[in-house]
């Protein structure tokens, strides 16, 4: 860039030494004032434009580096947050699994107790049924004996009647 008095301002902080220029410092940047030069004004302008493009490219690269660094930091924060979230989820899942296993054990114990109770009841019913069967068999035996006895008595009575009738 050129000042109104023809002074060249370079946008970077390192001074450029050229035998055709004298170097002066100002508060904000380095200034070069033209001395005797063999270059034409167009060459100077082209050189300045190239320097300006280079400086813009340096700034663009620096901004891109800063952007990449911020992206990396943001990704790292996201990764850490995701890791914490996974760990919390894992703890929740482990607690739920433990609760389910506890419930499963309780259900299994309850089912076992119910089976044992049913088995006891079935045994009691079986014992009652056996007693009833024995009573029925005993009554059946008594009835058969009574029936035989009656048949025997009737036969005797019938024989006696037959004998008496003869």
Buried (B, 14 or more C-beta within 10 A) or exposed (E): EBEEEEBBBBBEEEBEEBEEBEEEEEEEEBBBEBEEEEEEEEEBEEBBEEBEEEEEEEEEEEEEEEEEEEEEEEEEEEEEEEEEEEEEEEEEEEEEEEEEEEEEEEEEEEEEEEEEEEEEEEEEEEEEEEEEEEEEEEEEEEEEEEEEEEEEEEEEEEEEEEEEEE
